[in-house]
Amino acid sequence: MPPKSIRKCLDGILGSLSKENFDKFVHELVQRQQEPRVLRNRVEGERYWQVVEVMIQTFTENTAVDVAMELLEEIDLSCEAEELGKSARSCGYKPTSGPSDAGAAGPPPAAAGGPPPERHFVDTHRTALIQDLSLVDPILDVLRGEGVINPEMYSNIRAERTPQNKMRKLFEYLDAMGEEGKDVFLSALKDQQPFLYNKLCSSAQVSK
């Protein structure tokens, strides 16, 4: 798979939001008071990738991530904000000093040595996913349809006798593919098992 970009990270998060949450996000975006501002007529009624394009044109890619994370927090989607930050950092994103700097000239401040890379959501919750994800096959169908796993991998995973062993085999393949394969898995998890996804998000918030 080609390297993932910051634009794709934004597409992935905004595209995974429910219609209600996406509408809340757009509402907060046009209500945001800091300059530069996004005009309502540029984003109202538009699809998620069009909103991402407007944000990048307005703020630059790096600051668009800052703004998106800020707005996700505003609408109580802290888990999605955290996920966006982790995904974007793997593509070279560096947080600016604050939301008010959106659109400011100059590169983001360089990290001295930089923090260690943050773990992907899927890696953080690997043990819980192995133990608690009982309906693996619908997610395998999505991964095969998206080209993340091939027919041989699909058959090998399904040949395992228990959901736990299916997940262990799946993780062997995902680990070899890198972040993008895990991103597709996570998107499928949200669609197929929203209760489990929300439970994992809640446990992450409690443990902080």
PyMOL commands that set and color helices and strands:
alter all, ss='L'
color gray80, all
select helices_A, chain A and resi 6-16+19-31+40-43+48-59+61-74+78-89+99-101+121-124+126-132+137-145+151-158+163-177+179-192+194-207
alter helices_A, ss='H'
color red, helices_A
deselect
rebuild
show_as cartoon
